[in-house]
Amino acid sequence: MAKATSLHIVWLRNDLRVFDNASLFHAAQNAREQESNAVVALYIATPTTWQQHNMAPIKQDLIRRRVKQMQQELAEQGIPLLALEADTYQDCEAIFISLVNEGMVAVYGQVEYELREQQRDNAITKQLQEKGVEVNWYDRLCIMSPGSILTQSGDTYKVFTPFKRNWLSRLQEQGVHCYSRVKGNPEFSADYLAKQLGLPVMADGDESSAAWPVAEQQVLDKMREFCQQQVADYQKTRDLPAKKGTSGLSAYLACGVISAQQCVNRLQMEAGPELEQEKSGSSVWLSELIWRDFYKHILVAYPDLIKHKPFQKDTASIKWHNNKKHFKAWCDGKTGYPLVDAAMRQLNQTGWMHNRLRMITASFLVKDLQIDWRWGEQYFMSTLIDGEFAANNGGWQWAASTGTDAAPYFRIFNPITQSERFDPEGEFIRRFVPELEHMNNKEIHWPHKKTMPDSYWPAIVDHSEARKITLALFTEVKKSDE
């Protein structure tokens, strides 16, 4: 059969999974109610818009590889996946109008929270509804959707701890629900539809993300293994970059190969009573998933954040020094502070950075170099395989003391003591800064020591002096605000 009477189109975006996909589930359910209906998954790559949003090339490649893999996985379920190459979000509208002419009766998709994504979806929804097409949006980006966790006065929480308390109560009341995978109509061909539309199919990537498996079952196995074997030690090892102490799932959560709901579901199954213990590894990992929800809730409640405005408005007047040479040294991992340099090289070489190091490098850029946090935020997004706007913006504003629930401005990480504490034997530093591999465990952390080899470079700033300068910048703003 080449053409179905009516098409139920599932528009995949950051929900690139077969299991626990609300859009696929409801599309298949509705299509079954009538004969001659087909469920067709659709992915539209928009590289120009991706570049405008500073999406890292390695993340773009991961998405392309995942979509190709998902074509095979969905084909086994009798659901064709049509992967197209457009240019910008605006080009998506024409694709959907063409699909109406091919018999599309309904569209299903997962909501996105960012401004331009909302504008795109609203425009397409309006056009399709005017043509009699049913449009269905599902909110599965958060475990608890924005607006569902509010203060007693009905406001969005601005502080994490009470948000978490309310969130956990809600979890206890309602639990989490995951959707089963579905079957489609194996007779319908996506190739036929592609020819009818006459649009370019999605291009292959550059294989820069090849170290990251993209088969859904492999990712699910990785999650299950973490929850069964590693999460118990998470509290002890998560801050040590030389250890494999984190889940390694962030890139898959960012493009939706797995959902946060699946993570919580699996954690509940494996952790048992430990999940109720405040300092257990499983409860601390759950807190990280709650932080992910928290930043998305904040983004929805305060859309100005998408315009890179500080949450604490008074900090908008800070006079950042923005030394371009210092910024380049930070980007290149050549600051003269070994752990900072090792972290930035990990990012540049692998497209990923350990979470503790994200805090240390962000603090160093803002508090030691007095460089605008937005410079760092953009660099991270342009380099990280797991870049998500809400979490990246939230993390940077936390480090810069400009955001909600932010670190007090006078709390400034000392990059040397952080190095001694979290990489005590210099194992991580040696991995990414081979110039220092012969240094002993004590001296490797100290960039001011005369014993540093000539192949390394002097520290670009003195931390104690830089700290005083930063405190003066913030004090000036706070005084003028008062």
N, C-alpha and C positions, 0 to 999 in steps of 0.2 A: 504494500500500500504506500503510495507516494504522499498523498495529501489527506489530512484529517479534516472533518467537517469544522471542528473548532479547536483552537490551540490554547492551552493554559501555559503561559510563559512564566518561568521562575527566573527572575533577574538576580543572579548571584553577584555579590559584591565582596564584603568581608565576612562571608559565611561559606567558605569553600570546603564544605564537608557534606558527606552523604548521611551520616548519623546525626541525630539531633538538629535537623534542619527544618524549622517550622514552615518555611515557604514551600519546600518540597512536599512536606507531609500534607499540608492543606490543599495544595494544588492537585496532588494525586487523589486525595479524598473527594474533592469536588469533581474531578474529571471522571471518576468511577460512576458517578450518579447518572451520567448520560453515555450512550454509545457513540462511537465515532469521535471520541475526544482523545487528545494526546497531550501529555505533559512534556514540555521542552524546556531544558535549562538554557540560560543565555548568559554569557559573560562578555563584557565590552571593555577591552583595554583602551585606556585614554592617556597615552604617554606624554602628550604636551601638558595636560592638566597635572599629571603626576609630577612632572618637572617643576611646574609652577608651585606645587605644594612641597617641593624639596624632598620628594620621596627618594630614598636611597636606591641607586641602581641595583644593589644586591637584593633589596626587597622586591623591586620590580621583577627581577629574574626569578625569585622564589615564587611569586604569584603566577608568572607565566608557566613555570614548570608544574606548579600545583594544578592549574587549570587543565593542562594537557593530561596529567595523571587522572584528574577527576573525570575527564571524558571517558576514560577506560572504565573507571569504577561505576559511573552512572550507566554506561552501556550494558554492563552486567546486570543492572536492575531494569533494563528496558527503557531507559530514559536518555535520549540524545542530548548532548551539550553542544550548543552552537557558540563557538568562541570567535568573536569578531574584533577587528582592529579599527578603532575610530581615532580621533585626534584629541578632542576636548569633550567636556561634559555636554556642551551645546549640540554636538553631533549625535548624541544619544536620542534626542527627540525625533530626528528624521528616521532613525532605525525603528523606533516604535510605531511611527505612522506607517512605515512599510509593512510591519508585522500585522497591523490592523487589516491591510489589504490582503494578507495571506490567511486570514481567518482567526486572528487572535481575539479571544473573548474575555480573557482575564489575565491579570498580571499579579505576581506575588513577589514580595521582596522584604528584606530586613532593613529597618530604618537606619539612617546614619545621622549623627548629631551635629556635624560641622555645618557652617553657614552655607557654603557654596553647594554642598551636597543636598542640603534642605531645599535650596532654591531650585536646583535641578529636578529633584523629586516632585516638588510642588508644581512646577511647570508641566512636567510630563503627566502627572496625575490629572491636572486640569484638562489637558488636551485629550487624554484618553477617555475620561469620563464624558466629555462632550460628544465623543464618538460612540458612546454606549458600552465602553469596555469597563469591566469590573476591576478595581484596583485594591489590592489588599496589602497592608504593611504590618509587619510583626516586629516587636521590640525585644530582641534577644541579645543585644550587645552587653547588657548588664545582667547580673543574676537577679538583682532587684531593680526594676526599671526606674528611671528618673521620675521624681514626683511621688514615689511610693514610700520613701523614708524621709519624714519631715519632723520638725520640732513641734512641740505642743501648740505653738502659735501658727503652725502651718507654713513655716519657712524652711528653706534648704539649710541643712547643717553647714556651718563654716569651719567647724572643728571636727577632726576625725574621731576622737574617742567616743563622744556621745553618739555620733553617726554609727559607729561600729556596734555600740551597745543596742541601739534600736534595730540595726540590721540583723544582729544575731537573734534577737527576739522574733523578728519576722521569719527568719530561717527555721526556727524551732516550731513556729505556728504552721507554716505552709510548705516547708521543705523545698526541694527543687524538682522540676519535671524535665525529663529529656524525651525527645521524640524518637520513635523507631524509624529505621530506614524503610523506604517504600518501593513498590514496583510500578513500572509504567507500561506503555504500549510499545513492545519491541518492533512492531511493524513500521513505525513511522521513522523517516530518515531525516537527519539534520542536513545531510548533503543536499537533498532536494530543496530544503528551505534556503540554504546558503546560495544555491544557484538562482533561485527565484528572486532573492533580495539583491543579488549582484554586488555584494559588499566584500571587502577584503577580510580574509580570515586572520585570526590573531597570529602575530609573528612569534618565532621562537626567541628565547632570551639569550644571554651570553654565557650561561653556565657558571656565573660567579658564585652562585649559591649552592653549588654541587655538593658541598660538605653537609648540607641539610637534606635529609630524606623527605620526600613529599608524599609517599603512600600513606593514606589515612590510617591503615591498620598499624603501620610502624609507629606513627605518632601516638595512637591510642595505647600501643604496647609500652611506649616510652613513659607515658603518663601513669599507666598501671604499675610499672616497675618502680617508678619514683615513689608512688604512694605506698607500695608494699615494702620496699627495701631501703629507701633513702630518707624519707620524710621524717622519720624518728630522730635523725641526727641533724635535721635542718637548722634548728636553733643554734647548734654548736658550730656548724660548718658554713653557714650561708654567707658570713662576712669574710671568709678567707678565700681570696681569689685564686690561690694556688691549688685549692681543693675543688673537686667536682661536687659542690655542696648545694647547688641550686637545681631547679627542675629542668632547665634548658627548654622550656615550653613557650617562652615569651613570643618568639617569632611566629609560632603556630596560632597562638591566641590572637596576635595582631591581625592576621589575615583570615582567621576563622577556620583553620583546619580542625581545631577542636574548640569547643565552647567552654566558657568559665563554668557553666552549669554542669558539664560533664566532669570537670575537675572536682567540683564540690561533691558531686554524686559519688565519684570514685573514692574521694578522701573519706567520706562518711562510711563507705563500705569497708575500707581497709583500716582506718584509724580506731574505730570503735570509741571506747570511753576516753582514750587519750585526747580526743578532740575537745573534750570539756575542760582539760587542764590548761590553764592560762599560758604556761611557759613551755608547753610541749611543742615538738617540732611541727606536728600537724596543725595545731592551733595558730602557730606563728605563720605557717604557709597560708592558712585560711585568711589571716589578717592581710597578707599581701594581695590576695584576690579581692578583699573588701576595699583596700586602697584603690584598686583598679576601678571598682564601682564608684568610689567616692569622687575621684577626679572627673569621671564622666558625668556624674550628677552635677558637680560644680560647673562644668562646661555648659550643660543645658540651661542651668539657672542663670548663668552669667555669660551670655554669648559674646560680650565684648572681648573675652579672653581669646577668641579666635582671631581677633585683630592684634594680638600680641600686646595687649594692654595689661599693666600690672593689676593684680587684684586689690592690693593696697594702693589706692590712688595717690597718696602723698609721695610714694616712692618714684612716681613718674618724673619728678623734678631732680632726681639725683644726677649730678654732673659726672657721668662716667668718663674715665680717661681715654679708653678705647685706643690704646697704643697698638697699631697694626703689626709692628714687628713682634710684640709680645704675643699677640693673638696667633700669628703664624707659628711662633715657637711652641705655643700650647697645642695647636692643631697637629704639628709635626712630631710632638713628643720630644721636644728639645728645650725644656724649661730648666734643666739642671736639678730637678727634684725627681729622684729615681722612680718612685711609685706613680707619680703623675705621668711621667714619660712612658712608663711601661703600660699604663692604662690606655693612654692615647694611641700607642702603637697597637695594642690589642684591638682597639676599635678600627683603626685604619687597615689592619691586616686581615681581620676576620669579619668585620661588620657587626660585631657584638662586643659589649663591655659588661663586666661584672657589676652588679647593682651597687655594692659598696663603693666601687671605684667611680661610678657615675656621680655619687655624692661628693667624693673627694675632688675629682677633676672639676666639677661644676663650682664647688666652693673656691677652688684655687683660681679659676678664671675670674670670678666675680670679686672675691674678697682679698685675693693676693695681687691680682693684676688690675683690679678696678675696671673691668671690661663689662659692657652691657650684657646681661644674661641672655638677651635675645640673639646675640651673635652665637653663643654656645648652643642655644636651643635649636637654631637653624642648622648649625654644623652637625649636631647629633642626628637630626631628622634626615639630613642628606647623606648620612653614613650608616645608620643603624638598620639592621635587617628586621628589627622588631619595633621600629618607630611607630608610635601612635600619638596623635596630637595631644589628647587629654592627659595621658600619663607623662609624656615628655614635657609639656608645658607645666604641669603640676609639680614635677620633680625639679625643674629649673627654677620655678618661682619659690619653691621651698628653700632651695639652696641659696637663692639670692635674697631671701627675707623680704620678698615682695608679694607673696601669695597668701592664700588661705592656709591656716594652720602652719604657717611658715616658721622656720627656725628663727629665734630672736636675732636681730641684726648683730648683736654683740657676741653671738656664738659663732666663732670662726674656726674651722678645722685647721689644725696644725698638720701640714702634709708630712712632716717628719715623724711625729708621734703616731699619726695614723698608720704610717708605713711600718713602724716598729711593732705596732699592736696587731695589724692584720696580715702582715707578711713577715713575721719575725725572723725567719731564716733567709729572707731574700729570694725565696724560690721563684716567686712570680716575677720579680724584677729581673732575675737572671734570664728567665725565659724570653722576655721581650726587649731587654736592654743588655745584649751580650757584651757590650763594652765593659760591663761591671761584673762579669762572671767570676773574676778572680778575687773580688773584694770579700773580706770576711763578713760574717753575719751581722756584726755590730756597725762597722763603718759604711756598709753598703747603703744605709739610709741617710747618711749625712752628706749633702751636696757641698758643704763648705769646708770639708776636711781637705787638707793638703795632699792626703794620700789618694785622692781621686785620680784615676788615670788620665793622661793627656787626651785620649780618644773620647772622653766625656767632656762636657762643657760646664762652665760655672753657672751657678744659679742666677736666673735673670732678675730676681728680686730677693731682698732679704725679708723673710716672713714676718719677723717681729716689727720691722719698720712698715711693711705693707699693711699689717693689721691696724696700726695707728692711723694710717691714711684712710682706710676704709671706715673705721669708727668715726672719724671726723666727717666723712661724706654723709653718713647716715645721721649723725648728730645734728648737722646743719639742717637737713631736711625735716627732722622731727621738731627742732626748735621753731623753724619758720612755719610749720603746720600748726603748732600751738599758738 
